[in-house]
């Protein structure tokens, strides 16, 4: 297996891990000043010295009807869709890396999945960032993790392009330089 294929598989795995972490932890927004809290896509946690408690949005929705903002639901959907696309891409990249006589179409599909997943991640950040902007809050680490995933997706797509070219050159009788 070439170094480009190994790098692409490793980076897609890192994309999946960072996207799952970003989607699951409640540190998209962190409250400042008097009211200390942190909020994610699934729950909100209060960090007051008198009271430390996390409440999921589904529990809040039962208590207060329609509490979950629509932009949070949209961000959830975009992040989960991106995770699914990147998981499919990982399966294709593993197949592409393990089998020498794989079709070039598999590599192209994997590149398209990476790019679409990357666009979904950036769109999720924009949707959440625009709708949750407030001078009393700062963005947390979970908000910025999709940038890491996006950067890795671009590098991984480039690695797959290199591996695809090497495979095409080998099929055409050329010697691939790695």
RAJO-V446661 format. One record per backbone hydrogen bond with DSSP energy under -1.0 kcal/mol. NH is the residue of the N-H (numbers start at 0). CO is the residue of the C=O. If there is no record, write none. Layout:
nh = (NH NH)
co = (CO CO)
This chain:
nh = (5 6 7 8 9 10 11 12 13 14 15 16 17 18 19 20 21 22 23 24 26 27 28 29 30 31 37 38 39 43 44 45 46 47 52 54 56 59 60 61 62 63 66 72 73 74 75 76 77 78 79 80 81 82 83 84 85 86 87 88 89 90 91 92 93 94 95 96 97 98 107 108 109 110 111 112 113 114 115 116 117 118 119 120 121 122 123 124 125 126 127 128 129 130 131 137 139 141 144 146 148 149 150 151 152 153 154 155 156 157 158 159 160 161 162 163 164 165 166 167 168 169 170 171 173)
co = (1 2 3 4 5 6 7 8 9 10 11 12 13 14 15 16 17 18 19 20 24 38 38 137 36 135 44 28 42 54 37 52 35 50 45 43 41 55 56 57 58 59 63 68 69 70 71 72 73 74 75 76 77 78 79 80 81 82 83 84 85 86 87 88 89 90 91 92 93 94 103 104 105 106 107 108 109 110 111 112 113 114 115 116 117 118 119 120 121 122 123 124 125 126 127 29 27 26 140 143 144 145 146 147 148 149 150 151 152 153 154 155 156 157 158 159 160 161 162 163 164 165 166 167 168)
